[in-house]
Amino acid sequence: MLITFLPASVLAATPWEQYLDFPSAQNAKQVHSLTYSKGAASFGNYNGGDLQILALQVYAGDRESLRLAIRLKGQSDGGLAEDLTAIVGHVIRIHPQLFLEEIKFAKISITGLEDIVLNAGLEYADRPEANQYELNMRLEALSRVNEKELQVLRNTSIDAIKRESHLTLRSSGTGQKRPAP
């Protein structure tokens, strides 16, 4: 019989790791930073695959996971911030009212809101027509939200998309609108 003793720090999973192992709303509430245990493969960095677990919960409409993504975005920079911004933005088409409710809850600034709404994700970076289509679909989804307390955020989001769409059409040189989806 082989008995191995490991330090407690090796066995203790961080709240982020616990969320990844069981991505429940309750575990999402416990995460305050994207950290890994010492000795973990992703220690000192982040794993894009792990973000997909968070993304799937956000897209499924889990309010606490969306709050977690917004919370982590607020304390991140660089590629991680971009990835989290895209995750939060992708929920607009699926759950536009939830998106606006959580932007309001998090007290995101107008600039922050516009950054999220206009960031279609890295996958659209070299595809201007696909990017425009995504923004049009977001505009359409946001237009369906009628809650009075969300009107200002909804209108701000819609205005940002319309401004961006206008600039994109002007810079493309065509001056023509693309057909609505």
N, C-alpha and C positions, 0 to 999 in steps of 0.2 A: 504494500500500500504506500503510495507516494502522497505526501502531504506538502502542499505548497502554501507558504504564507506570503501574501501580497500586502503592501502598504495600503491603508484605508484610502489614500488619495487616488490610487489606481482603480479601486473598485467604485468610488463615488462618482456617479455620472452627474454632469452639470444639468441644470434645468433644460437647456437647449437639447442635450443628448436624450434626456427623458422624454421631451416632446417628440423628437425624431423616432424614438422607440414606440411611443404611443401618442399620436398627434391629436389628443382630445382637447376640447375647449378648456377644460380644467388645467391641463398641462401647459397650454398656451399662455394662460394667465400668469404662470409662474416664471416665465422666461423674461429676463430683463436685459440680456445681452447674448450675442451669438458667440458662445465660448465652448471650447472642448476641454476635456480632461487632459492632464499631462499624460503623454504617452499615446494619445489618440492620433490616428493617422492625419487628421486635419488640425491638430493642435497648432495655434498661432496663425491660422489661416481659415478660410471657409471653403466648404465643399459645395460646388454648384449642384450636384446631385441631391444633396440634403435640402437645398432650397426648393427643389421640385416637390418634396414632401409638403413643405409649407404652402407652395403654390397650389397644389391639388386641394388642400383644405380650404384655402381662400376661395378658389373657383367653385367649390362645393357650397359656398355661402356660410362658412363657419365664421361668425362674427368675431370671436376671440382670436382666431388665426389671422383675420384681416387686421385686427388691432395690433397683433404681434408684428405683422409685416410693417405696418406704419411706424410702430415703436422702434423696430430695428433700423428702418430707413432713416429715422431721425438722428440716429447715433452713428451712422455709417458714412463712408465716403468712397470715392473711386468706383471700381467695378461692382462692389457689393451694393452700394447705394443705387447704381443704375439697375442692377438686377431686381432689387426690391421695389424700385419705382415702377418698373415694367410689370411686376407681379400685381402691385396695387392697381395699376392702370388697366390691366387686362380684366379686372372684375367689373369694370364699368358696363361693358356690353351684357354681361351675364346677370348682374345684380346692381343696376344703377341706383336704386333707392338705398340699398345697404351701403354702397360706396359713399354716397352723399352724407348719409347718417354718420358714418365713421369719420369722414373728413371733418364734419362739424364737431363730433365728439373729441377728436384729437386737436381741434383748433388749428388746423393747418392754415398757413398764410395764403393769400391770393396767389402769390408767386409760386409757392409750393404746390398749390392746387393746379395751377396751369402747367407746371412741370410734369406732374403726374398725368394729367389729361392728355397732354401732347406727346408723351413718350410712348410710342407704340411698341417699343422694344427693339433690341439689336437685330432681330430677325428681319426687320423692315428697313434697316439703315440704307441699303442699296436698292431698294424697291419703292420708288416714290409713288407709283400708282397703287401699290398694295398698302402703303402707309396712308395714303389719302382715303382709300376704301375703309381702312380700320377707323380712322378719325370720323368718317361719315357714319359708320355704324355706331360709334360712341355717341355722336350727336343725336342720332335717331333714338338710341336707348335712353339718353338723358332727357330727351323731349317728352318721354312717357311718364316722367316723375311729376306728380301733381301736388305733393305734400307742401302745404303753405310754408312751413318752417324751413324747407329746403330750397325754396325758389331762388334766393340770392345766390347760393352755391351752384345751383343748376344753371342759372342764367350766366354766371361768370364762366362756367365750364363751356357752355355752348358758345358764348362770345369768343372765348380763346380759340376754340376749334374753327369758328368761322373766320377769324383773323388769320390763323395759320393757313387755312385753305385758300384764302384770297392771296396771301403772299406766295404760296406754292404755285398757284396758277399763273400769277404775274411773272415769277422767276422762271417758269418753264417756257415762257415766250409764246405760248399758244393763246393765252387770254381766254380760252374756252373752258367752260365747265365740263367736267367729266359726267357721264350719265349717273344719276343717282342709282344706288343698288336697289 
